Amino acid sequence: MDAPDDDMLTVLRRAPVLAACHDRPRSRQELVERTHFSRSTAYRATVALEERGLLENAGDGYRTTRYGAAVLAAAESYGDAIETIDRLEPLLDLVDSPELATHAHLFGDPEVTVADASNPYEVVNRVVERFEQTATSRGTIASTTHLEAVEQTAPDLSGKESIERIFARTALETHSTVADETLAEVAATDAVSLYVAEDDEIPFTFAIDEDEVTLVGHDPATGLPTVHVESARPEARAWLQRVYERCRENATPV
């Protein structure tokens, strides 16, 4: 049965009824108890969902149809995506990338670290901690980082197997100016490969490590990294791997 396009939000609001009836039939009284809807709301929901083929009256209560189960799964996925995007709001406020906005829902339940005035280097410390835990990493650097942050994050490369970074050209030029010796030392390390691409080829700063992917947002006024996002979701990893390969195709060695 086709569902009216202008009523999908109503279906989402009634998804708790579909969830309650998914495992076995439920009476309207049970639905009131399980969903915390009022009696009148539960009544209207069962009538409307039955009319749309999402619920059926099984005699001993209402149960979710196969069509209803599919709609329920979609509603739950939608809810999860909205929660993920809400968690990523600090990053989306900093990173102007339509591509990131389109794929933000892939990050599942990410761990988000946000620096504030009481601890402006909280993200810097997390970046250092993450780098110390990884032996292989590929990623991009799209933004210029504040000199003090560069000095604090000068990596200990002992024990690293393979570190690849693709700089946006402007970011590389600025890093070369403010931290030329540090950058030269890093570039001379056997485990490190540095590349550069035009600014519009590097959409944002990210890294792909052994177990997780990370995204970093920088404060445009200070250059400090102020938002750090981590995710172990395979979907996010697969997407960022594709982004990295595209960036790598358009990059040249430093």
Summary of the structure (lengths in Angstrom):
residues: 254
radius of gyration: 24.4
end to end distance: 59.0
largest distance: 78.0
contacts: 769
relative contact order: 0.12
helix: 50%
strand: 20%
